[in-house]
Amino acid sequence: MMQGKFLEELSVGQSAQLVRTVGEADLVAFAAVTGDTNPVHLDADYAATTSFGERIAHGMLSAGYISAVLGTTLPGPGAIYLSQTLKFKRPVKIGDEVTAMVTISEINAAKAQVTLATVCKVNGKAVLDGEAVVMVPRKVA
């Protein structure tokens, strides 16, 4: 059984990241799984008429990269998402390399909860930021 970090192993300032390049297949798969078939994501002719001028990735795809960091690395397997705020700042386009990073900003030992600053960047610029709260398992005595 895979286990992430326990509450007692965490400290403010710890961080982790994940890097993914957004491809055509990612948009198609995300649309199929979620049902979000907004043509700005899937139809080049339609997207050309928007303020973006081309197709853009679903904002929640980038948010999903944050979820991946939380669920696989920091805190990792066993962590339970409680909340997430998101501010979308810039579009993500096909071919963009997205770096999703989480950094522990607060630990509430009494509740076994950790607050993390979350950000996704493309070319060093934030495309999304926010804050996540996760519940983390304690070590068994």
HELIX and SHEET records of a PDB file:
HELIX    1   1 LEU A    7  GLU A    9  5                                   3    
HELIX    2   2 GLU A   24  THR A   34  1                                  11    
HELIX    3   3 PRO A   39  LEU A   42  1                                   4    
HELIX    4   4 ALA A   44  ALA A   48  1                                   5    
HELIX    5   5 GLY A   59  THR A   72  1                                  14    
SHEET    1   A 5 SER A  15  THR A  21  0                                        
SHEET    2   A 5 GLU A  97  ASN A 108 -1                                        
SHEET    3   A 5 GLN A 113  VAL A 122 -1                                        
SHEET    4   A 5 LYS A 125  MET A 135 -1                                        
SHEET    5   A 5 ILE A  80  PHE A  88 -1                                        
END                                                                             
